[in-house]
Amino acid sequence: MPSFAKALETWNRRLHYYLGLYFLFFLWLFSLTGLMLNHQQWFTDLYDRHQVSYDPEIRTPFGVTLYNSSGHDDVLVAVARLVEQAVGDRRLPALD
């Protein structure tokens, strides 16, 4: 085997070895973070987590509450009231 071919093979083998070790680090990094994100219950001892939920009431410029803790049907009632206030006694044109 010529000297150049042997040197190329040696260089190629070392490059492959060290690039493999370099990319192995990222493989382990992505594997570990994927496990931590998908199985959070396994890692509860590592961090303290608490969840806070807040549902603010949405008010229109007319002061009608659009969301109430009793249910989401209030939105339809509030929209109907707004339409009644805006239209009054006038009739909306029919859509044909």
Stockholm file with secondary structure:
# STOCKHOLM 1.0

chainA/1-96         MPSFAKALETWNRRLHYYLGLYFLFFLWLFSLTGLMLNHQQWFTDLYDRHQVSYDPEIRTPFGVTLYNSSGHDDVLVAVARLVEQAVGDRRLPALD
#=GR chainA/1-96 SS CCHHHHHHHHHHHHHHHHHHHHHHHHHHHHHHHHHHHHCGGGGTTTCCCCCCCCCCCCBCTTCCBSCBTTBTTHHHHHHHHHHHHHHTTCCCCCCC
#=GC SS_cons        CCHHHHHHHHHHHHHHHHHHHHHHHHHHHHHHHHHHHHCGGGGTTTCCCCCCCCCCCCBCTTCCBSCBTTBTTHHHHHHHHHHHHHHTTCCCCCCC
//
